[in-house]
Amino acid sequence: MTRTLGEQLVANGLLSQEQLRAAQASQRGGDLSLAAAVVKLGAADESAVARVQAKLEGLPFVDLSRAGLSISDALLDKVPTEIAQDQGLLPVLEKDGRLIIAIDDPFKRMIADQLSFSTGGEVACALAAPGALRRAIAKFYGGSAEQAVAASLGGSDDDESDAPIVRLVTRMFQDALRERASDIHIEPGHGRVRVRIRVDGMLRDVAEHPEHLHAPLISRLKIMARMDIAEKRKPQDGRMGLKIDGREIDVRASILPSNHGETMVMRLLDRSASLIGLRELGFDEEDFAWFKRQIARPNGICLVTGPTGSGKTTSLYAALSELNRPDVKIITAEDPVEYHIPGINQVQVNSRIGVTFSRILKAMLRCAPNVILVGEIRDLETAEIAIQAALTGHLVFSTVHTNDAPSALTRLSDLGVKPFLVSAAVQFVMAQRLVRRLCPECAEEYDPHPAELHSLGLDPGLMEGQRFKRPRGCTACEGAGYRGRVALFELMEMNHELRELCFRGAALDELRVTALSSGSLRPLIRDGARKVIKGATSVTEVLRVCREEHAPSLEEA
């Protein structure tokens, strides 16, 4: 019987069963191979793992770390520099008219066919340790700062920790976490590299580096995120898992080429942070009771809308945690899986191998779930399957990108969903925004101007004597006047009038007016006004995310 790599490593005495389980656990939710996970944990030597892998795959092993390794120029000329550096391969031998190339992953064997076509001769593969191969490619083909950084990463952990660029990256992540940042932005231009972080939704400059550090800095981060360091013309996405000061951090990295060079944005997700419960989301008592009643429905679609970074996923996880009981089967399709919840079956989207939202959703329905979470409805196929699931006895949670709650209905129609299906399936829509919370240490009270009251839809006559709070700034909030964030919610429940309008394909403005007049829409500005009155945030923050033209009187609402 054929053994797996893990079983063979244990059989050869290179790993214990405990170490194998630890390596398998560390590769879950990421793009690490088992071999890379074993080496990363320090459980086995990279060269020894590669030898076992080569034997399993029926490939010869080539040791590129031996002293005095030499390859003739004639042999190197058979593979162009761009291909060697881009694909990560090295010609090592030519025997009986057959070219032998070293690769670091058995899946790269398909490169042999491509090279055979371009060189006009037979090409075969041998397996090498990844670090040794990177250093050999840098040695024999030379290259830019990117390849030099890549080669330096193949050394021991002690060598890595001493590298200045590695220390710079480590300090950048440590500083960002200390400042409670959600994003890190690296932006080159005008002879410098600017580093910014986003704290409580607002960007701030934290560092500037000389221009010559841009290439090695981006290369180091590309390697950590398993991106192609040689590709500078196309956007790239990647992920990395870090342990900073004892905290498990997931990082989603995106690179976008610009006219000054590659810009990089990294979103930080603290896996050690506990999930927020339904009660902590920020609902007032009336809205909390409404939301709890809505998610207790046996079927239908529950939509959450808002821009990126508005807390949609946090709200959905809170709802799922509330419904998570032994008698309820919950399955999710997410991109990526941000938090791991015990008792819930979570599936990671992987578009590269065809595991899309729609494909996972089709498979989900054969697993007899009670509750389904689809991370995002992006296309017609996903929307139609989700609606069919809702109409056949499942409770479906999902998100769409729209500005407000009524727009979610027209968004589904824009995707191509038939209006009568939208009318029948959608149960409620919740739109949300995040605003900064006033610092409790330094917020000061003041008498609001009538214009501020009007902007929130409040009647100055009824609010006489009411005092608001505004930011001042202190050492606790670093002079910002704000610390942390609070959510504002817009809630819309489907009633008979809205279903009728939706069935007829009514325009967005008609849907919004009817929802407001019938009392089924609790607008965003209303929740914002409530939180201003309670002293949680300021008028400025609420107006930053709310549209004043749809600001009905709070008393009327």
N, C-alpha and C positions, 0 to 999 in steps of 0.2 A: 504493500500500500504506500502511495506517495505521501511523504511528510511535508508539512508546511515549514516555512522558514523558522518560525518560532519553535516548533517541535524539534527541528534538527539542531537548533542552537542549544536547546536543553539537553538533547541526546549527546551532543558533543561536549557537554560540561561547560559551555561558555556562559550559560544563563541558568539561574534557578527558576522554579515555577513562579515564585513571588516576583522576581525581576521581570519575567515575561508578562505577568499580569499588569505590572506597573507600566511597562512599555506600551502594552495594548491600550491601557487607560489613557496614557498621555497622547496617543495618536487620535483618539476619538474627537470628533468635532473640528479636526484640522486637516491639513493636507500632507502630514508627515507619513512616510512609509514606515513599516515596522523596523526595517534596518536603521533608518535615520533616528527613530525614537529610541532604539536600544543604545545607539552611540551617544545621542544627546543626554541620556540619563547616566552615561558613564558605566553602563553595565558590562560592556564588552568593547574590545578594541575594534576600530573601524576596519582594519585590514583583515582581522580574523572573521568578522561578520561577512565581508565581501567574499572571502574564500569559500565559506559555507554556501553563500548564495550562488556563487558561480557553479559549484558542484551540483546544487539542486537544479539549476537551469541548464546544465549540460554545456557550460561555457568554460573555456580555459581562463585561469586567473593570471594577471600580469601585475607584478610588484613594481610600481613606479616610484616608490620611496627609497629604493636601494641607492647607495652611494655610487657615484660614477656613472649614472644612467646617461646614455648618449644616443641620439637619433640623428642620422645623416640628413644633410640639407636636401638631398635628392628625395628622401622619403617624406620629409615635411612638405616638399613642394607638391606632392600628390594630392594633398588636401588643402584647399585655400584657407588662408588665415580666418576669413570671416565665418566660414562654415565651422571650423574647429572651435572658435570662440563662442559662436552662437549656439551650436548644438552640444558643446561640451564633449569633444572627442579628440583623440590623438592617434596618429599612425605610429605603430611601434615596430612593425616587422613586415617584410615582403618575402614570401617563400613560394617557389614554384609558380610565380606569376599571380599569386593571391595576396592581396593587401590585408593585413590584420590591423584593426583599429581598436583602441581601448575606449570603453564606455563605462559609465558609473551606474547605469540602471538597465536591467534586462529588457525593459520596455522600449529602449532605444534601438533595438535590433533592426527595426524597420529602416533606420538610417542607412544600413548597409546596402539595401536595395537602391536607395536614391544615389548613393555614392557610386555604386556599380554602374548605374546608368550614365553618370556624368564622367567617370574615369574610363569607362569602356573595358574594365577588367573585373575579376571576381573580388568581392570584399567580404571578410568575415569579422566577427566581433570577439573581443576578450573583455572580461570584467576587471575593473580596477577599483580601488578604494576611492570614494568621491574626493576627499581632501587631497590625496596624492595626485589624482588626475588634475584637479584645479591648479595645483602648484606646478605640475609638469607643463600644462598648457601655457601658463604664464611664463615659464622658463624658456620654452622653445619657440613660442610664437610672440613673446613680448606682449605689447598691448598698452592700453591707456591706464589711467589711475583706477578705472573700474576693475580691470583684471588684476591689478596689483592688490587691491583691497580684497578681492575674492580669494586670491591665493593666500593672503595673510590669514584668512579665516580658517584655513585648514590646519593650523597648528594646534598646539595644546591649549587647554583652557587658560593656563597661566599666561601664555603668549597673548591670547585674545584680550584678557582683562587688562593687560599692560598697554595695548594699542591705544594711542590718543583718540582716534576716531570712535573706538568702542566706548571709551570713558565718556566722550561727549554725548553719544547716544543714550547711554545709561543715565547720565545726569539730566538729560532733556526729559526723559520719562519720569524720573524721580521728582523733578521740579513741577511737571505738569500734574502729577497725582497729588502733590502737596498743595497745589493751588486749586484742587477740585475741578480740573479741566475736563471737558468732554471731548475736545478735539485738539490736535496739534497740526498747525499749518506751516509748511516749509516752502518759502517762496523766493526764488532768485531774481535778481534784477538790479541794474544801476550800480554794479560793482560790489554787491553785497548779497548775503543770504539772510533773509528776514525770517525769524521764527515767531509765530503767534499762537496763542492758545485761546480757546473759547471757554469762558467761565460764566455760568448762569446765563448762557445764551449770547453773551457779548464778547467780541474779540478784543484781545489786548496784545501789544508787543511785549515780548519777554527777552529777546536776544537778537543780536546781529553778528554774523560771522563773515570773515573774508571770503571773497568769491572763489578762491582756489579750494575751499573746503566743500564746495557744493557737490562735486563729482564723487569724492570718497564717502561723504555723508549719505547721499542718495543710494550709492552702491551698497553700503552696509545695510541700510534699511530694506533695499530690494532683496538682498540675500536672506535677511531675517523673515521677510514676507513671502519667500519662495517665488520671486518674480524673475524675469529674464533681465539680467544686468546689461546685456549687450543691446537690448531694444530701447531706443530713445525716441522713436518717431510715433509710437502708438500709445494710447491710454492702457494702463494695466491695473488690475485689482489683485489684492492678496490679503492674507491673514497671518497673524503671528500670535503666539501665546507667550506671555512673559510672567516672571515672578519678581516683582519689585517690592523690596522691603517687606517680604512675607505675604504680599497680596497677589492673588492670581488675576492677571489682566489679559483680556482678549482685545486684540487690536485689529481693526479693519482698515487696510491701507488702500489708497487710490492715487494713481499717478496720472497727471495730465501734462503733455508737452505744451510749453508756451514759447513765445518768441524769445524769452530770456533763458530758457532751459526748462527742465522738468520740475513742476510743482507737485508737492505731495501733501495729502491730507490723511491723518490717522485718527480714527474714532476710537476712543478708549471705553472699554466696558469692564467694570470691576466685578468679576465673578464672585468675589468674596462678600459683596454687598448683599444684604438680605432683600427678598422681594417685598414690595409694598403691598399691604393688605387693602381690601376694598374700603375700609373705614379711613385709611390714611390718604386716599386719593385727593381729598379736598372738597367732597360734596357737602353741602349743607344738609340738614336733616330731611327736608322735603325731597330734595333731589336724590339723596342716598336711598330713601325708601322707594322712589320711582325706579332708579337704576336696578336695585336688588330685585324688584318685582319683574322688570323686563328680562333680566337674564335667567329668571326661573321659568321662562316659557319652555314648552316641550319641543317647539320647532320654529322655523323661520330664520331669516338672516338679520343679524345685528351688526351694523356697520359703524366703524369709528373712522373719522376723517381728520385731516390736519396735515400741515407741512412736515417735512423731515425734521426729526428732533423735537416734536411737540408732545411726546410721551404716549403715543398711541399704543405701543407695545406694552408699556408698563400698565396701562389701563386694562388691556386685554388679559395680561397675565394675572392681574388682580381678580378679574372676573372668573378666569379658569380656576384659580386657587379656591375661590368661593364655592365653585361647583364640584371640586375634586373630592369625590367620596368613593368608597369601595363599590357602590352599586352603579356608578356612572363611568362609562368608558369614554375617554377623551383622547383624540388624536390631533396632532398639529402638523402643519407643513410650514416650515419657516426658512427664511434666507437672511441671515443665518439663525441657528438656534442660539438665542442670547442668554437665557437662563435655563438651567436644568431643574425641572420640577418633579419630585418623586411622585409616582402614581400616574403620570401622564406620558403617553407614547408620542415622542417628538421626532419628526423626520426632517432631515436637512436637505434643502434643495441643492442640486448640483447640475446646472444647465450643461456643463461640458460633457456629461455622459447621458444627457437627455432626461434627467430626473427633474422635471419641471413641476410647477404648482399643479397644472392640470393633470399631469400623469400621476402624481402622488394622490390627488383628490379622487381620481377614478379607482385607484387601488384601495384607498381608505374605505370607500363605500362597501367593499367586499369584506371589511373587518367588523361590520356591525357596530359602529360607534354611536353613542348618544349625542356627543358634542364634538364639533369639528372646528378647528381654527385654521384658516388659510391666511398666511402672513400678509398677502396683498393680492387684490384682484387687478391684474394688469391687462388682460386680454379677454376676448369674447369667449374662448373655450373655457377658461377658468370660471368666468362669471356664469356661464350657462350650467356647468356642472354643479357649482355651488348653489344655484337657485333650484336645480332639480333635487339636490340633497335636502334643501330646506322644505321643499314641497312634498317630500316623501318621509317626513317624520324626524328629521335631524335638526338640531340647533347649530347654526353656522355663525361663527364670528369671523370678521375679516376687516381689512382697511382699504380705503381708496384715497387718492390724493385729490381733495377738493378744498375750496375756500370755506364753505359752510355746510351745514347739515342738509338743506334742501338740494344743494348742488349734487349730492351723492346720487339722487334719483336720476337726474339728467345725465350724470356721468355714465351710469350703467346703460342708459339708452344710447349714448354716444358710442359706447363700445359695440353696440349692435344687438343688445338684449331686447326682446320684444316687450313693449310697454305693459302688456297684461301680465307678463311674468314678474316684472318689477313690482307691479301693484299687488300681486298676490303674495310674493315671498318676503319682502322687506317688512320687518316689524318695528324697528326704531333705528335712528341715526344719531350718533353723538359726535359733534365736532369739538375739538379742544385746542387750546393754546397754552403755552407756558409763559408766565410773567415772573419777574424777579420779586422776591419777598423782601419787604423792608427789614432792615437790621433791627432786631429788638433792643439793642443796646443804645442806639442813637436816634431812632426815628422821633421826630418832633411833631407835636400837634399844631394845627392852625385852623383858622376859620376859612372854609372854601369860598371862592368867588362864585357868584351866580352862574357865570359862564361855564365853570367846571361842572356845576350841578346839571346844567342843561346838556352838556356834552355827554353825561352819563345817563341822560333820560330821566333825571330827578327833578321834581318840582321844588323850587327854592322855598315856596311857602310852607310846604310840608316838612322840609328839612331844617327849619329854623333851630339854631342851637346845636346842630350836629357838627362835630369837629372831625376833620380828616387828619391823616398823617402823611408826612413827606420825608424824603431822605435827607440826612445831614452829613454823615461820614464820621468814622472813628477808626481806631486801630483794629477793632474786632472785624470790621468789614473792609479794611485797607482803604478807607476813604471813599468807597463806592456808595455807601448808604444802603446797599442791598446785600443780602447773604442768603443763598438758596433760592428755590423757585416754587411757585404754587400754580396749579392748573386752573384754567377757566373752562367751563363746559357750556356747550350749546346742545340742548336736548330736543329731539323731535320724535314724537310717537306717531305712527301711521294711524289715521282715523278714516272714517268712511269718505269724507270729502276729499282727502288727499289721495286715497286709493282711486276714487273716481277720476280725479284730474290726471293722475299718473296713467291710468288706463287709456285716457283720451290723448296722452302725449302732450300735456299742457306745457307752456313755457315756464322757465325758472321763476320769473317775477310773479306769475300767477300762483305758482306753488308756494312761494314764500309768503305772499300776502294772505293767502287762505290759511296757511299754517299759523300765522300770527293771529289772525282774527278769530280762528276757532280755538285758540289756546293750546294747540298741540305742539307749538314751538316755543321753547324757553330760550330766548336769544343770548348770545355770548355777552353782550353788553350788560344784560341783567345780572349775570353771575359776577361780572367784573365790578359792577356797582356795589353788590353785596360785600365783596371782599375789600373794597375801598372803605366802606362804612365800618367793617370789622377791624380795619387797621392792618390787614395782611399785606396790602400793596398800595401803590400810589395811583393817582389819576393819570399821570403821565404814562405809566406802564400799561394800564388798561387801554388807553387810547392808542398806544403803539401797536396793539394787535387787534383792536376792534374797529369796525367800520361805522363811523358815526351816522351815516345816512340810514342805517337800519337800527336805530336806537330808540325803541319805544319807551314810554314812561315806565319806570320800575313799579310804580303804584298801580298803573293800569294792568301791567302784566301779572 
